[in-house]
Amino acid sequence: VQLQASGGGLVQAGGSLRLSCAVSGGIFTVNNIGWYRQAPGTQRELVASITSGGNTNYADSVKGRFTISRDNVKKTVFLQLNSLKPEDTGVYYCNRNSPVNQRWNWGQGTQVTVSS
């Protein structure tokens, strides 16, 4: 399975970005997918997830500001980031929302930098 995240960039606080992650080589539709964030000097954390049926869940830090969605035909998962804060800065990755040993190989992620 290959994961290709894109859409990151440099944005001012309060701005928005839309991230995309294309999944190739796997059975996309049955998998629960998550967006993960790794800020400098910290561990990767799950910020949003979506089940195969479209149910979503968010970390408290992003609830009300981020929206995860998926397109099963295009095998792509999206993350809409609104009202961005400097603490949202980090590299964003998508992967299966599953135990660590069941995740796919991480792609390179996409960098999001929010300036104050």
Helices and strands as residue ranges (DSSP letters): E 2-6, E 9-12, E 17-24, E 33-38, E 45-50, E 56-58, E 66-71, E 76-81, G 86-88, E 90-96, G 100-102, E 110-115
